């Protein structure tokens, strides 16, 4: 029997254009800005790419966040102002910490042709680290754990799940795991965390609520497990964390606390004053639109 006692809120993703891809943006929502420190989720693809045409997201800046990139199919090339050049494949994780300032691009690999699908996630950095130095890490192998009763397995991207701990950096109490489901699954949760579910492939039902790609389900704190029903193979992203204690202001590619911080980052990128450095990329740099409060 499904766990009908769990309070589930669902939200529709909206479409956005990122590079050459139309993505399903599940987070943020107008009435749900964060889940723990997770503040952004774009499900991209599936779509066809070639050796010379991939995501095609030109150099652009970030402050105050981490980008977490996870692919289900295909390959992409990450470049940033730290000098990182890293091809990512399914089962691998790219995590870039912006800190005070970083810029990056997502390009075609020059050798991969085929389908590309994945999810791009952002994590809001806490006050203690959001003004720190930028950093990049790539994890070619991540821990996996079996779900009970042969229901599937989970790959732990960040944090801890089912006794498996990811080596990826985390600056707040949070977790993220890709659940590959084959049947009804009892999913253990940390009751001190709020959680979100994003179906990437297939379909699932939780607490009697059906979920398919294009929706986000939110579960509040106090829940220690969920029952997920699937009719066939499904991939579900599970995100969780302690409710983020600091109010954030998000605009474009910036996560900050005030408009003044965003204004300064916008001006630095517009004026090319060196704060964000330069990305060695064949793609054109993406200009920053003026924040709405600065427009005439």
PEDAVEN-V807348 format. One record per residue. SS is DSSP state (alpha for helix, beta for strand, coil for the rest). PHI is phi as a letter, one per 40 degrees, with the letter a starting at -180 (NA if undefined). PSI is psi in whole degrees, 0 to 359 (* if undefined). Layout:
[[SS & PHI & PSI] [SS & PHI & PSI]]
This chain:
[[coil & NA & 139] [coil & c & 155] [coil & c & 89] [coil & c & 351] [coil & c & 347] [coil & c & 132] [coil & c & 112] [beta & b & 131] [beta & b & 134] [beta & b & 149] [beta & b & 142] [beta & c & 132] [coil & c & 157] [beta & b & 153] [beta & c & 143] [beta & a & 159] [beta & b & 124] [beta & b & 112] [coil & f & 231] [coil & c & 356] [beta & b & 140] [beta & c & 124] [beta & b & 160] [beta & b & 108] [beta & c & 107] [beta & c & 336] [beta & a & 137] [coil & c & 161] [beta & b & 159] [coil & d & 321] [coil & b & 9] [beta & a & 92] [coil & c & 328] [coil & a & 157] [beta & b & 105] [coil & f & 225] [coil & c & 355] [beta & c & 128] [beta & b & 4] [beta & a & 138] [beta & a & 114] [beta & b & 117] [beta & c & 115] [beta & b & 135] [beta & g & 190] [beta & c & 145] [beta & a & 161] [beta & c & 139] [beta & b & 164] [coil & b & 180] [coil & d & 329] [coil & b & 0] [coil & b & 107] [coil & b & 229] [coil & c & 322] [coil & f & 50] [beta & b & 107] [beta & c & 173] [beta & d & 131] [beta & a & 156] [beta & c & 161] [beta & a & 150] [beta & b & 151] [coil & g & 18] [beta & a & 171] [beta & b & 140] [beta & c & 135] [beta & b & 115] [beta & b & 130] [beta & a & 125] [beta & b & 142] [beta & c & 326] [beta & a & 148] [coil & g & 193] [beta & a & 152] [beta & a & 156] [beta & b & 122] [beta & c & 133] [beta & b & 143] [beta & a & 177] [coil & c & 356] [coil & c & 355] [coil & g & 4] [coil & c & 136] [beta & b & 106] [beta & b & 120] [beta & c & 134] [beta & b & 141] [beta & b & 167] [coil & d & 139] [coil & g & 356] [coil & b & 159] [beta & b & 131] [beta & b & 129] [beta & b & 118] [beta & b & 126] [beta & c & 118] [coil & c & 319] [coil & f & 227] [coil & c & 331] [coil & a & 134] [beta & a & 159] [beta & b & 153] [beta & a & 171] [beta & b & 154] [beta & b & 117] [beta & b & 171] [coil & c & 154] [coil & c & 340] [coil & g & 354] [coil & a & 342] [coil & c & 135] [coil & b & 130] [beta & i & 208] [beta & c & 147] [beta & b & 129] [beta & a & 143] [beta & a & 192] [beta & b & 136] [beta & b & 125] [beta & b & 149] [beta & b & 146] [beta & b & 127] [beta & c & 130] [coil & c & 144] [coil & c & 170] [coil & d & 325] [coil & c & 334] [coil & b & 355] [coil & c & 344] [coil & b & 10] [coil & c & 189] [coil & c & 149] [coil & c & 155] [beta & a & 159] [beta & b & 140] [beta & a & 146] [beta & b & 131] [beta & b & 110] [coil & c & 336] [coil & b & 130] [coil & b & 151] [coil & c & 147] [beta & b & 151] [beta & a & 144] [beta & c & 140] [coil & c & 158] [alpha & c & 148] [alpha & g & 27] [alpha & g & 24] [coil & c & 346] [beta & i & 197] [beta & a & 166] [beta & b & 135] [beta & b & 127] [beta & c & 110] [beta & c & 311] [beta & a & 142] [coil & g & 210] [beta & b & 140] [beta & a & 129] [coil & f & 29] [coil & g & 354] [beta & c & 138] [beta & b & 127] [coil & c & 146] [coil & c & 355] [coil & c & 146] [coil & c & 142] [coil & a & 136] [coil & b & 355] [coil & b & 172] [coil & c & 105] [beta & a & 169] [beta & a & 157] [beta & a & 133] [beta & a & 143] [beta & c & 115] [beta & c & 119] [beta & b & 105] [beta & b & 141] [coil & b & 342] [coil & a & 188] [coil & d & 130] [beta & b & 137] [beta & c & 114] [beta & b & 117] [beta & c & 141] [coil & b & 154] [coil & c & 115] [coil & c & 348] [coil & c & 353] [coil & b & 151] [beta & c & 156] [beta & b & 158] [beta & b & 148] [beta & b & 131] [beta & b & 114] [beta & c & 125] [beta & c & 325] [beta & a & 148] [coil & g & 210] [beta & a & 154] [beta & a & 166] [beta & b & 137] [beta & b & 128] [coil & f & 30] [coil & g & 1] [beta & b & 120] [beta & c & 142] [beta & b & 139] [beta & a & 167] [coil & d & 135] [coil & h & 0] [beta & b & 153] [beta & b & 135] [beta & b & 132] [beta & b & 135] [beta & b & 126] [coil & c & 176] [coil & c & 158] [coil & g & 359] [coil & b & 127] [coil & b & 346] [beta & a & 157] [beta & b & 149] [beta & b & 120] [beta & b & 126] [beta & b & 138] [coil & b & 147] [coil & c & 340] [coil & a & 188] [coil & d & 138] [beta & a & 151] [beta & b & 125] [beta & b & 127] [beta & c & 124] [beta & b & 121] [beta & b & 141] [beta & a & 162] [beta & i & 163] [coil & c & 137] [coil & d & 130] [coil & c & 126] [coil & c & 349] [coil & b & 131] [coil & c & 134] [coil & b & 154] [beta & b & 118] [beta & b & 134] [beta & a & 133] [coil & f & 242] [coil & b & 18] [beta & b & 137] [beta & b & 118] [beta & b & 195] [coil & b & 334] [coil & b & 161] [alpha & c & 326] [alpha & c & 321] [alpha & c & 319] [alpha & c & 319] [alpha & d & 318] [alpha & c & 318] [alpha & c & 318] [alpha & d & 313] [alpha & c & 321] [alpha & c & 317] [alpha & c & 317] [alpha & c & 317] [alpha & c & 355] [coil & f & 52] [coil & c & 5] [coil & g & 350] [coil & d & 319] [coil & c & 355] [coil & g & 195] [coil & b & 143] [coil & b & 129] [coil & c & 100] [coil & a & 149] [coil & c & 350] [coil & c & 150] [coil & c & 144] [coil & c & 139] [coil & c & 120] [coil & c & 150] [coil & c & 125] [coil & c & 148] [coil & c & 139] [coil & d & 146] [alpha & d & 330] [alpha & c & 349] [alpha & c & 351] [coil & c & 144] [coil & c & *]]
